[in-house]
Amino acid sequence: MKRKKKKYLHVLWLPVVLFSAVVAMVFYYRFDPVLLTDLSFYMNLANPYMRIVRVPEGLRQEEVAKVVAENLDWDEEDKKNFINQENVEGHYFPKTYLIYKDDDPAKVRATMLEEFKKQESKIKKRQLIMNEDTVLKIASIIQREAAGKHDMNLISGIIWNRIFSKMKLQIDATLQYAKGNEEDGWWEEVTSKDRKIKSDYNTYLYPGLPPGPIASPGPAALAAAYNPAKTGCLFYMHDRNKKIHCAKTYEEHEKNIKLYLK
């Protein structure tokens, strides 16, 4: 009798263990927890023809193509076809996808662009008339510049302040985008020489926003672009602990640099 009881205990525990494994997978791959209530999610997980593709926030389109290609066994031609369309930079929504391994680049791209529209429509926006293209450019910059979600709204407020003040943005992330390449790295550290790069993405050299987004922003960065913090600051920097410090004048900004970085 004791052996039978132990056997039944093992059987009873099995569903609990399997469910726990699925929950762990959901959080490891950063799936939407709502999927746990969707039967089709479990069916797709069990399907050997499905691939889990996790696209992190803040990647430029070439990096997104590489991530997808590595999971779907694409060749170089497939990668080129995936990004070979105008005005898609910034629209590859970052999340974890379940994708059929034989889906072609056009279908995968369409899935990600549709997800962007879906998620962007959910964001609460202030009662302000904002051009969506402008917001996406700002959101992509916020995603690359922020040390975390905690400072995104402040950075958004400062960027909008500089735009309204007709100041050059002078943002390093746009320079990184301008000089980035596969051989040297897509997000190499900016040097003083880089500020002379002849590129429309050089916000040290040219006023206004760059001609397009520089990366794919996540929902927090998009929300921050739509909902900037109210601030009088025009400058910001991060200390070695990634804490943000803002300033209303350049003189104050220089003091912050000396105080927190030197």
C-alpha positions as a Markdown table, in Angstrom:
| # | Residue | x | y | z |
|---|---|---|---|---|
| 1 | Met | 0.0 | 0.0 | 0.0 |
| 2 | Lys | 2.8 | 2.4 | 0.9 |
| 3 | Arg | 4.4 | 1.8 | -2.6 |
| 4 | Lys | 1.1 | 2.6 | -4.3 |
| 5 | Lys | 0.7 | 5.8 | -2.3 |
| 6 | Lys | 4.2 | 6.9 | -3.3 |
| 7 | Lys | 3.4 | 6.1 | -7.0 |
| 8 | Tyr | 0.2 | 8.2 | -6.9 |
| 9 | Leu | 2.0 | 11.1 | -5.2 |
| 10 | His | 4.5 | 11.2 | -8.1 |
| 11 | Val | 1.6 | 11.3 | -10.5 |
| 12 | Leu | -0.1 | 14.1 | -8.6 |
| 13 | Trp | 3.1 | 16.1 | -8.5 |
| 14 | Leu | 3.8 | 15.8 | -12.2 |
| 15 | Pro | 1.3 | 18.5 | -13.4 |
| 16 | Val | 2.6 | 20.9 | -10.7 |
| 17 | Val | 6.2 | 20.4 | -11.8 |
| 18 | Leu | 5.3 | 20.8 | -15.5 |
| 19 | Phe | 3.3 | 23.9 | -14.8 |
| 20 | Ser | 6.1 | 25.4 | -12.7 |
| 21 | Ala | 8.5 | 24.7 | -15.6 |
| 22 | Val | 6.3 | 26.5 | -18.0 |
| 23 | Val | 5.9 | 29.5 | -15.6 |
| 24 | Ala | 9.7 | 29.6 | -15.2 |
| 25 | Met | 10.1 | 29.6 | -19.0 |
| 26 | Val | 7.6 | 32.4 | -19.3 |
| 27 | Phe | 9.6 | 34.6 | -17.0 |
| 28 | Tyr | 13.0 | 33.5 | -18.3 |
| 29 | Tyr | 12.1 | 34.4 | -21.9 |
| 30 | Arg | 10.0 | 37.3 | -20.8 |
| 31 | Phe | 6.8 | 36.1 | -22.4 |
| 32 | Asp | 3.6 | 38.0 | -21.4 |
| 33 | Pro | 2.3 | 36.2 | -18.3 |
| 34 | Val | -1.2 | 36.5 | -19.7 |
| 35 | Leu | -0.2 | 33.7 | -22.1 |
| 36 | Leu | -0.5 | 31.3 | -19.2 |
| 37 | Thr | -4.3 | 31.4 | -19.6 |
| 38 | Asp | -4.2 | 30.8 | -23.3 |
| 39 | Leu | -4.4 | 27.1 | -24.4 |
| 40 | Ser | -2.9 | 27.8 | -27.8 |
| 41 | Phe | 0.3 | 29.0 | -26.0 |
| 42 | Tyr | 0.9 | 25.6 | -24.5 |
| 43 | Met | 0.2 | 23.9 | -27.9 |
| 44 | Asn | 2.7 | 26.2 | -29.6 |
| 45 | Leu | 5.3 | 25.5 | -27.0 |
| 46 | Ala | 4.9 | 21.8 | -27.6 |
| 47 | Asn | 5.1 | 22.2 | -31.4 |
| 48 | Pro | 8.6 | 21.1 | -32.6 |
| 49 | Tyr | 8.2 | 23.5 | -35.6 |
| 50 | Met | 8.0 | 26.6 | -33.4 |
| 51 | Arg | 11.0 | 28.6 | -32.3 |
| 52 | Ile | 11.4 | 30.9 | -29.3 |
| 53 | Val | 12.8 | 34.2 | -30.5 |
| 54 | Arg | 13.6 | 36.9 | -27.9 |
| 55 | Val | 14.2 | 40.4 | -29.3 |
| 56 | Pro | 15.7 | 42.6 | -26.6 |
| 57 | Glu | 14.9 | 46.3 | -26.3 |
| 58 | Gly | 17.2 | 48.9 | -27.9 |
| 59 | Leu | 18.5 | 47.0 | -30.9 |
| 60 | Arg | 18.9 | 48.5 | -34.3 |
| 61 | Gln | 17.4 | 46.7 | -37.3 |
| 62 | Glu | 20.6 | 44.9 | -38.2 |
| 63 | Glu | 20.9 | 43.5 | -34.7 |
| 64 | Val | 17.3 | 42.4 | -34.7 |
| 65 | Ala | 17.9 | 40.6 | -38.1 |
| 66 | Lys | 20.9 | 38.8 | -36.5 |
| 67 | Val | 18.9 | 37.6 | -33.5 |
| 68 | Val | 16.0 | 36.3 | -35.7 |
| 69 | Ala | 18.4 | 34.7 | -38.2 |
| 70 | Glu | 20.3 | 32.8 | -35.4 |
| 71 | Asn | 17.0 | 31.3 | -34.2 |
| 72 | Leu | 15.5 | 30.5 | -37.6 |
| 73 | Asp | 18.7 | 29.4 | -39.4 |
| 74 | Trp | 18.5 | 32.2 | -42.0 |
| 75 | Asp | 21.3 | 33.0 | -44.4 |
| 76 | Glu | 22.6 | 36.4 | -45.3 |
| 77 | Glu | 20.0 | 36.9 | -48.0 |
| 78 | Asp | 17.2 | 36.2 | -45.6 |
| 79 | Lys | 18.6 | 38.8 | -43.2 |
| 80 | Lys | 18.8 | 41.4 | -45.9 |
| 81 | Asn | 15.2 | 40.7 | -47.0 |
| 82 | Phe | 14.1 | 41.0 | -43.4 |
| 83 | Ile | 15.2 | 44.7 | -43.2 |
| 84 | Asn | 14.9 | 45.5 | -46.9 |
| 85 | Gln | 11.9 | 47.8 | -46.5 |
| 86 | Glu | 11.7 | 51.6 | -45.9 |
| 87 | Asn | 10.7 | 53.1 | -42.6 |
| 88 | Val | 10.9 | 49.9 | -40.5 |
| 89 | Glu | 13.7 | 50.9 | -38.1 |
| 90 | Gly | 12.3 | 51.2 | -34.6 |
| 91 | His | 9.2 | 49.3 | -35.5 |
| 92 | Tyr | 10.5 | 45.8 | -34.7 |
| 93 | Phe | 8.7 | 45.5 | -31.4 |
| 94 | Pro | 11.0 | 44.0 | -28.7 |
| 95 | Lys | 9.5 | 41.0 | -27.0 |
| 96 | Thr | 9.7 | 37.2 | -27.0 |
| 97 | Tyr | 7.9 | 35.6 | -30.0 |
| 98 | Leu | 6.9 | 32.1 | -30.9 |
| 99 | Ile | 7.6 | 31.8 | -34.6 |
| 100 | Tyr | 7.3 | 28.9 | -37.1 |
| 101 | Lys | 10.8 | 27.9 | -38.1 |
| 102 | Asp | 9.9 | 28.1 | -41.8 |
| 103 | Asp | 8.3 | 31.5 | -41.8 |
| 104 | Asp | 9.9 | 33.7 | -44.4 |
| 105 | Pro | 11.5 | 37.1 | -43.6 |
| 106 | Ala | 8.5 | 39.1 | -44.9 |
| 107 | Lys | 6.1 | 37.3 | -42.6 |
| 108 | Val | 8.3 | 37.6 | -39.5 |
| 109 | Arg | 8.8 | 41.3 | -40.2 |
| 110 | Ala | 5.0 | 41.8 | -40.6 |
| 111 | Thr | 4.4 | 40.0 | -37.3 |
| 112 | Met | 6.8 | 42.3 | -35.4 |
| 113 | Leu | 5.5 | 45.5 | -37.1 |
| 114 | Glu | 1.9 | 44.5 | -36.3 |
| 115 | Glu | 2.9 | 43.9 | -32.7 |
| 116 | Phe | 4.4 | 47.4 | -32.6 |
| 117 | Lys | 1.1 | 48.9 | -33.7 |
| 118 | Lys | -0.8 | 46.8 | -31.2 |
| 119 | Gln | 1.4 | 47.7 | -28.2 |
| 120 | Glu | 1.8 | 51.4 | -29.2 |
| 121 | Ser | -2.0 | 51.7 | -29.3 |
| 122 | Lys | -2.2 | 50.6 | -25.6 |
| 123 | Ile | 0.0 | 53.4 | -24.3 |
| 124 | Lys | -1.7 | 56.1 | -22.3 |
| 125 | Lys | -1.0 | 59.5 | -23.9 |
| 126 | Arg | -1.3 | 63.0 | -22.5 |
| 127 | Gln | -3.9 | 65.2 | -24.2 |
| 128 | Leu | -1.3 | 66.6 | -26.5 |
| 129 | Ile | -1.1 | 66.4 | -30.3 |
| 130 | Met | 2.1 | 64.5 | -31.0 |
| 131 | Asn | 3.3 | 63.3 | -34.3 |
| 132 | Glu | 3.9 | 59.5 | -34.0 |
| 133 | Asp | 7.0 | 59.6 | -36.1 |
| 134 | Thr | 8.5 | 62.2 | -33.8 |
| 135 | Val | 7.5 | 60.3 | -30.7 |
| 136 | Leu | 9.2 | 57.1 | -32.1 |
| 137 | Lys | 12.4 | 58.9 | -32.8 |
| 138 | Ile | 12.5 | 60.3 | -29.2 |
| 139 | Ala | 11.5 | 56.9 | -27.7 |
| 140 | Ser | 14.3 | 55.2 | -29.6 |
| 141 | Ile | 16.8 | 57.8 | -28.2 |
| 142 | Ile | 15.4 | 57.4 | -24.7 |
| 143 | Gln | 15.8 | 53.6 | -24.9 |
| 144 | Arg | 19.5 | 53.9 | -25.8 |
| 145 | Glu | 20.3 | 56.8 | -23.4 |
| 146 | Ala | 18.4 | 55.7 | -20.2 |
| 147 | Ala | 20.1 | 53.7 | -17.5 |
| 148 | Gly | 16.7 | 52.2 | -16.7 |
| 149 | Lys | 13.0 | 52.8 | -16.7 |
| 150 | His | 13.3 | 55.1 | -13.6 |
| 151 | Asp | 14.9 | 57.9 | -15.6 |
| 152 | Met | 13.2 | 57.6 | -19.0 |
| 153 | Asn | 10.5 | 60.2 | -18.3 |
| 154 | Leu | 13.1 | 62.7 | -17.1 |
| 155 | Ile | 15.2 | 62.2 | -20.2 |
| 156 | Ser | 12.1 | 62.6 | -22.3 |
| 157 | Gly | 11.3 | 65.9 | -20.6 |
| 158 | Ile | 14.8 | 67.2 | -21.3 |
| 159 | Ile | 14.7 | 66.1 | -25.0 |
| 160 | Trp | 11.4 | 67.8 | -25.5 |
| 161 | Asn | 12.7 | 70.9 | -23.7 |
| 162 | Arg | 15.7 | 71.1 | -26.0 |
| 163 | Ile | 13.5 | 70.7 | -29.1 |
| 164 | Phe | 11.1 | 73.5 | -27.9 |
| 165 | Ser | 14.1 | 75.7 | -27.1 |
| 166 | Lys | 15.5 | 75.0 | -30.6 |
| 167 | Met | 18.7 | 73.7 | -29.2 |
| 168 | Lys | 20.9 | 71.0 | -30.8 |
| 169 | Leu | 20.1 | 67.7 | -29.0 |
| 170 | Gln | 23.8 | 66.7 | -28.8 |
| 171 | Ile | 23.0 | 63.1 | -27.9 |
| 172 | Asp | 25.7 | 60.4 | -28.0 |
| 173 | Ala | 23.4 | 57.6 | -29.0 |
| 174 | Thr | 22.6 | 59.2 | -32.3 |
| 175 | Leu | 26.3 | 59.5 | -33.0 |
| 176 | Gln | 26.7 | 55.8 | -32.1 |
| 177 | Tyr | 24.0 | 55.0 | -34.7 |
| 178 | Ala | 25.7 | 57.2 | -37.3 |
| 179 | Lys | 29.1 | 55.5 | -37.0 |
| 180 | Gly | 28.0 | 52.0 | -36.0 |
| 181 | Asn | 28.9 | 49.0 | -38.2 |
| 182 | Glu | 29.1 | 45.2 | -38.0 |
| 183 | Glu | 32.8 | 45.1 | -38.0 |
| 184 | Asp | 33.6 | 47.6 | -35.3 |
| 185 | Gly | 30.4 | 47.3 | -33.3 |
| 186 | Trp | 27.0 | 48.9 | -33.6 |
| 187 | Trp | 27.2 | 50.9 | -30.4 |
| 188 | Glu | 30.8 | 51.9 | -29.9 |
| 189 | Glu | 31.8 | 54.5 | -27.4 |
| 190 | Val | 31.7 | 58.1 | -28.8 |
| 191 | Thr | 34.9 | 60.2 | -29.0 |
| 192 | Ser | 35.3 | 63.9 | -29.4 |
| 193 | Lys | 36.3 | 63.3 | -33.1 |
| 194 | Asp | 33.0 | 61.6 | -33.7 |
| 195 | Arg | 31.2 | 64.9 | -33.2 |
| 196 | Lys | 32.4 | 66.0 | -36.6 |
| 197 | Ile | 30.9 | 63.0 | -38.5 |
| 198 | Lys | 29.0 | 64.2 | -41.5 |
| 199 | Ser | 25.8 | 62.4 | -40.9 |
| 200 | Asp | 22.2 | 63.6 | -40.6 |
| 201 | Tyr | 22.2 | 61.5 | -37.4 |
| 202 | Asn | 24.9 | 63.7 | -35.8 |
| 203 | Thr | 22.8 | 65.7 | -33.4 |
| 204 | Tyr | 26.0 | 67.6 | -32.3 |
| 205 | Leu | 26.4 | 69.0 | -35.8 |
| 206 | Tyr | 22.8 | 69.3 | -37.0 |
| 207 | Pro | 19.8 | 70.8 | -35.2 |
| 208 | Gly | 16.6 | 68.9 | -34.5 |
| 209 | Leu | 15.8 | 65.2 | -34.4 |
| 210 | Pro | 17.6 | 62.6 | -36.6 |
| 211 | Pro | 15.8 | 61.6 | -39.8 |
| 212 | Gly | 14.6 | 58.3 | -38.3 |
| 213 | Pro | 14.6 | 56.2 | -35.1 |
| 214 | Ile | 17.9 | 54.7 | -34.0 |
| 215 | Ala | 16.6 | 51.5 | -32.3 |
| 216 | Ser | 13.5 | 49.6 | -31.3 |
| 217 | Pro | 12.1 | 51.1 | -28.1 |
| 218 | Gly | 10.2 | 49.1 | -25.5 |
| 219 | Pro | 6.8 | 50.1 | -24.0 |
| 220 | Ala | 8.4 | 52.0 | -21.2 |
| 221 | Ala | 10.4 | 54.2 | -23.5 |
| 222 | Leu | 7.4 | 54.8 | -25.8 |
| 223 | Ala | 5.3 | 55.7 | -22.8 |
| 224 | Ala | 8.0 | 58.1 | -21.6 |
| 225 | Ala | 8.2 | 59.8 | -25.0 |
| 226 | Tyr | 4.4 | 60.4 | -24.9 |
| 227 | Asn | 4.5 | 61.4 | -21.3 |
| 228 | Pro | 7.6 | 63.5 | -20.5 |
| 229 | Ala | 8.4 | 64.6 | -17.0 |
| 230 | Lys | 7.8 | 68.3 | -16.2 |
| 231 | Thr | 11.3 | 69.7 | -15.7 |
| 232 | Gly | 13.3 | 72.8 | -16.2 |
| 233 | Cys | 16.4 | 70.8 | -17.0 |
| 234 | Leu | 18.2 | 71.0 | -20.4 |
| 235 | Phe | 21.1 | 68.8 | -19.7 |
| 236 | Tyr | 21.7 | 65.4 | -18.1 |
| 237 | Met | 24.4 | 62.9 | -17.3 |
| 238 | His | 24.8 | 59.6 | -15.5 |
| 239 | Asp | 27.3 | 59.0 | -12.7 |
| 240 | Arg | 29.3 | 55.8 | -12.4 |
| 241 | Asn | 26.4 | 54.2 | -10.5 |
| 242 | Lys | 24.1 | 55.0 | -13.4 |
| 243 | Lys | 22.2 | 57.6 | -11.4 |
| 244 | Ile | 21.0 | 60.5 | -13.5 |
| 245 | His | 21.8 | 64.1 | -12.7 |
| 246 | Cys | 20.2 | 66.9 | -14.6 |
| 247 | Ala | 20.9 | 70.6 | -14.9 |
| 248 | Lys | 19.1 | 73.8 | -16.1 |
| 249 | Thr | 22.3 | 75.5 | -17.4 |
| 250 | Tyr | 25.5 | 74.3 | -19.0 |
| 251 | Glu | 27.5 | 75.7 | -16.1 |
| 252 | Glu | 25.5 | 73.5 | -13.7 |
| 253 | His | 26.0 | 70.5 | -16.1 |
| 254 | Glu | 29.8 | 71.1 | -16.1 |
| 255 | Lys | 29.7 | 71.1 | -12.3 |
| 256 | Asn | 27.8 | 67.8 | -12.3 |
| 257 | Ile | 30.4 | 66.2 | -14.6 |
| 258 | Lys | 33.3 | 67.3 | -12.3 |
| 259 | Leu | 31.5 | 66.3 | -9.2 |
| 260 | Tyr | 30.3 | 62.8 | -10.3 |
| 261 | Leu | 32.7 | 61.7 | -13.0 |
| 262 | Lys | 36.1 | 63.2 | -12.1 |
